[in-house]
Amino acid sequence: MNAKYLVFIFFLGLCCAPLVPAQDDALKDPDLQQMLKQAQELQKESGPAKTPVKMSDLQKQAAAIQAEQKQEEEKEKAALQKQLAAPGPVSLPAWTPATPQFHQTSSPAKKMGDDDVKVVMSGTSTLTPDELGKAWIAAIAAKEINHVLNTNTTNGDKSITLFLDTREGPREKVEMHASRPVGARITEVEISSPLPKPGGESD
């Protein structure tokens, strides 16, 4: 109960209490003394009123958080740029399924993604996107590899994206994107695999 409310009750009790002989001091009434004591204790516990937070302080805190986030993003970007420029062999994981009737148009190369560095290889195939997806899924059927297949058809244009990732050992991912415009006889294929993030981070 609010301290002010208790004090109000205290004085209300003084006003409404039955009349008593003049020699009896109303303050000696045990009930009123208990009310006053509770009000004093509650006032002590509540302490002084807290200073309201200023809008300028909130703006400073928000600016500090944004600066810290930007610094972290720049640090991550610099690490990815270093990984992109690092020398060494560039290849897809050894377990990447073979793509039927695949004509390679570019060698595996590192490319910067949104938040990682990927090894990317491009090519074409005479098989449809659906046929390529089925071939890849069949190739990993007996392996400890997860897969997710997304299909899309827009105005007759067909495309699929197949995601693969290992269940055991160091986690590796491979993605195949295949698309064929309506009426075309060739399917454009892109195969990619993200490199481990600098610092050992993983999704």
N, C-alpha and C positions, 0 to 999 in steps of 0.2 A: 504493500500500500504506500502511496506517495506520502512523503513527510508532511507536506503542506496540508494534505487531507487529514492526517492524524492530528495536527495542531488545530485544524478547524473543528474537528470533532471534540478536541479537548475544551476549547472555549465554548462550543455549543453545549457541552455538558455543564459548564459553569453557569451558563445562562438559564438552562432548563432544569437544573437540579432543584429538588424541593427545598423550600426555605428551611434553614436550620438556625439554631441559636447563634447569636453574633459571636460568641466566644469560640465557636467551632470554625477553624480555618479550612476553607474548601480545598486548599492545596494539599491538605493532609489526607484527602480521600484516596485510598489505595488504588482504585480503578483509574482515577484521573492521573495519578502519579505514574502508573504503568503505561498509559497512553502517551504521556509526555516523554517517558524514557524511550519508548519504541520510536517515536518521531525523531528524537535526537540521534539514536543509533542509525536509523535509516538515512538521515541527512549526512552523517559521517561516511557511511558506506558509499553513497552516491558520489561524494567528493565534488570538487569544483567542476563546473561545466566545461566540456571539451571544446577546444578552439575549432571552429568549422574549417574544413579543408578549403583552401583558396583555389580558384580556377587556374591561376597562374602556376601553382604547384603541380596540379594535374597535367597541365600542358608541358611542364618541364619533364615530368616523369615519362609522358608519352614520347617526347622527343628523344629522351635518353634510351628508351627501349627501341625506337626505330633506328637510332644510330648504332646500337649494339647489333641489331638484326642485319643491317646493311654491312657492317664490318664482318660479320660471320659469313654472309653471302659472298662477299668479295674474297674472303679467305678460301672458301670452297671452290669458287671459280678459278682462282689462281692454282689450286691443287689440280683441278681438272685440266687446265691448260698445260701444266707441267706433264701430266700423264699423257696428254695428246701428243706432245712434242717428244716424249721419251723414245729413244731408239729401241730396236728389238723386233723379233718376229711378230707378225700380225696374222692371226688365223682364227677361224671359228672353232668351237669345241670339237674334239675328236668324234663325239657321238652324234654330231649333227647329221640327220638323215640325208641320204642322197636324193637329189631332185630329178625325177625322171625326165628324159629328153631335155636336159638343161643345157643351154648355151650361155656360158659365162661371158658377160660383157665388161666386167670390171673385176680387178683383183681385190681381195679383202684389204680394206683400208680403215684406219681409225677416223671416226667422225664425232664431233661434239653433239651430244643430245641435250635435252632440256636440263637434266641434272646428273648426267653421266657421260662417259666416253664409250662409244660402241664400235665394234668391228662390223663393217658393212660390206656385203658383196651383192652385186646386181647381175641379172641375166634374164633370159627368156626361156619359154617352154611352149611346145605345141599342145600340151595338155591344158585342159580348162582349170580354173582355180579350184573347183570342187574336186577334180581328179587329183590335183597336186595335194590338196588337204588330206584326202583319203589315203594317198600313197605314204605320206609322212606319218600319219596315225598308225597305219599298218606296220611301218618300219620300227616303231617304238613299242609295239604292243606287248612284247615280252621283256621290256626293260623297266627299271624303276624310274620312270619319267612321267610326270604329270603333263596334261595338255588341256588347253582351252581353245575352242574354235569359234570365231566370230565370222558371220557371213553377212553380206550386204548386196542388195540389188537396187540400182537406181536407173530408171528409164532403160532397162535392159543391160546396163553395164554391171558386170559381176565382179565382186572382190571378196577375198577372204583374208583373215589374219589369224594365224595359228601360233599360240604361245606354248612353249615347252620349257620345263624346268626340272632339274634332277631332284630326287627325293632324299638321296643319301650323299654323304661326302661333301666336299666343297660345293656350295650351291652355284649352279651354272644355268643360264637361261639362253634360249634361242627363239627368235621370232621370224616367221615367214609371212610376208605380205605378197599376195598375188592378185593381179587385177587384169581384166580383159574387157575392153569396150564392146558394146553390142555390134555384131557383124564382123569383128576382128577374128583372125586365126592364130594370133600369137598372144601369149600371156606374159605380162611383165612381172618379174619376180625380184623381190629384195629380201635378202636373208641377213639378219643382224644378231649380235650378241653383246650385251653390255659387259664391259670390263669391271673387275672388282673395284669398288670405290677406294680412293686413297685413304689410308688410315684404318683399313679393315672394316669400314662401314658396309652394311648390307641392308636390303629392303626387308 
